[in-house]
């Protein structure tokens, strides 16, 4: 009998369209509204902090609304693409904007930018095979940051440079629609697992977001200005990010998500002692490398696990709420950096948050259950899984119990439905696990899936 991790299914037809659409859309987002180098073209006395905060507030709210309001259906392809086109139109209008309207404008832009990533993530969860999800995200992240690198190397530019960004969300929308039409709809019935799995994953991811994107973001915000006087430091700092994203895509799809989740905050925190000791700004490369490498690992890990969880519990809610929390944490980190800069010693404050990233982030990454091989986007009817469990020699009563276990029913409810005591139910469950070699509901699902794959081989 073989494990699901040993099987690498082929990538979905046209998956590169999906990676390219993410890269183009997020290349626009990183270069302009999310505190990018072209945001300063619109002016502002605080270096663009207030406009970036306005965008992150609108974007976080828009993502949460997308998770609540968007529903699967034909409009899930057209509506986010139309919103991306609106982002291109608003970008073209930005150079003609009066200064007092800058904050409300970027808040509106944040709302318009929300449906695309939420729907893109739902597609990642529903149609992309699990062992291709991390590398799809990694390809998009690398493309987005290559675009950001190009704009950073171009140097300071005026408002007219914003016109160069207009094609990015427009092209992303076009490629997304092309991919949407190629994608095959998933099977309508999904394997259900107990709620504890999703709750543990979501709580762990929530803590991971706070540790990496809020706490680590404060560290990033303290480091970047410190080395701003070094020519090319910011642009060259993106190279470790590209390496981290590519590495995470390979490792997460082959060895599992958890190693990447544990490594990301640990690598990020390694910048703490180096930054604290670098009094003369000579070790900028050694400081930038773990920071950007850690963020590259974290981005791919977070999106891949969101897709794994979303394939069971709903991709729209998973990405709408998950990305909304992530953007809110980034915004909170930006605000904290502004407060930290007014303090007496930025370096000591950054050292404190880096220490928190080391000792808090890594355990939170370990607390998230491994999702590679335990959840699937392509699933089978529970009755078919129960039928396959019969090959393990289960009795009729044990098959009835197994059906409820696969459906995620709680123990008390199973006992009530079958009219048995809790002790009798526990005895049946022990027998089921002994015959199938499983130790939990999730392993029971895996046993049924393996039996299904062996029967079709």
Secondary structure, 3 states (H helix, E strand, C coil): CCCHHHCCCCCCCCHHHHHHHHHHHHHHHHHCCCCCCCHHHHCCCCCCHHHHHHHHHHHHHHHHHHHHHCCCCCHHHHHHHHHHHHHHHHHHHHCCCCHHHHHHHHHHHHHHCHHHHHHHHHHHHHHCCHHHHHHHHHHHHHHHHHHHHHHHHHCCCCHHHHHHHHHHHHHHHHHHHHHHHHCCCCCCCCCCCCHHHHHHHHHHHHHHHHHHHHHHHHHHHHHHHHCCCCCCHHHHCHHHHHHHHHHHHHHHHHCCCHHHHHHHHHHHHCHHHHHHHCCCCCCHHHHHHHHHHHHHHHHHHHHHHHHHHHHHHCHHHHHHHHHHHHHHHHHHHHHHHHHHHCCCCHHHHHHHHHHHHHHHHHHHHHHCCCCCCCCCCCCCCHHHHHHHHHHHCCCHHHHHHHHHHHCCCCHHHHHHHHCCCHHHHHHHHHHHHHHHCCCCHHHHHHHHHHHHHHHHC
